[in-house]
Amino acid sequence: MSISSVVKSIQDIMRKDAGVDGDAQRLGQMSWLLFLKIFDAQEEDLEFELDDYRSPIPEEYLWRNWAADKQGMTGEELLGFINNDLLPDLKNLIAPVDKNPRGFVVKEAFSDAFNYGKHA
């Protein structure tokens, strides 16, 4: 499946959500979602390659631990997690660029991230 068909599929799903209004908000939503998905894939590679590797973000915010589980959170529970835990904690991540450069990238990526979705 090509990236353009994946993006179109995501946009089609987001168009059904009354909270996401317009392409600008859809792009913002997709950006932080795809960032976390890709970041987690990189984390898995680093964990495999480096014996003592520790993720710069809390374990519960890795994609595999909340989004990849088909039996995991949905609905209000998922929205609460995203709005009350995930986004605020990643925005406020303590990650000095000199000591935690990957964490710093996460913090910066989420500095202006918002969840506009009302349905999960």
N, C-alpha and C positions, 0 to 999 in steps of 0.2 A: 504494500500500500504506500503510495507516495505521500510526501509531507503535505502537499496541497490538498489531497483528499482527506487526510486526517484533520487538517485545520478547518476545512469546510464542514466536516462532520461535527466537530466541536462547536463551530458557529451555529449550525443548525440546532443543536441541543440548547445552546445558550439563548437563541431567539425565542424559545418557549418559556424562558424564565422572565417574569415581569420585572424583576429587579435589575436585570442587565439591559440597559437602554442604549442601543446604538453600537456602532462598530468600535468607537473609542473605548467604551467600557469592556466590550468583549475582548479587545486586544489586550487591555490591562489584565483582565482575568486570565486569559491564556498565557500571558507572559510569566506570571508568578507560578502558575500551575506547571507549565513546561520547564521552568527553571528548576523547580523542586524535583521533578521527574528525572531530568538530566543530571542534576547534582547528585541525586541518590545513586544513579548508575555509576558515576565517577567515584563515589564513596565506596561502592562495592569493589571496584577495581583496585582502589588504594588499600582497602582492607585485605584483599587477596595478595597484593604485592608486598605490603609492609607488615611485618609481624606485630609491631607495637602501635599501629595506626589507630587513632581515635578521631571520630567525627567532630568537627568544630560546632555542630549543632546538636541539641539534645536528641537522643535516640527516638523519642516519640514523634519527632517532626520529620524523620526520614520517610520518604514516600512509601517505602515498603511496609512501614508500620502503621499507616493510617489510610492511605489511598489505594494501595494494591490489594487489600484484603476484601474480596467480594462479599464476605460475610460480616464485614466491619460496620462502621458507623454509617448511618444514613439519616436523612431528614433533619429534624431539629437538633439531634445529638451532633451530627456532622457540622451543621451551621454554627452551633455553639462552640465546638472545638476550633473551627477556623477563625471565627470572629473574636472569641474570648481568650484563646490560648495561642494557636499557631501564629497568626499575623502579629499580635502585640509582642509576643516573646521573640520572634525573629527580628522585628523592628528594633527591639531593645537589647539584642544580643550583645554581650560584652565581648568584643573582639578587636583588640588593638591590631592595627595592620602589621606591626612589626612582630607580634607574638602569635597571631592567629589570622594569617592573610586570607585563608579560605572562609573563615567565619566573617571577616570584614567584608568580603564580597557578598556574602549572604545578607548581612545587615544592610549594606548599601542597596542591594537589589530589592529589599523589602521596605526601605525607608518611606516609599510612597505607594506601597501596595495596599489595595483595598479589595474587599469582597463585596460585590454588588449583588451577588446571587441571593435569591430568597428561597430557592428550592434546591434540595440536594438529594 
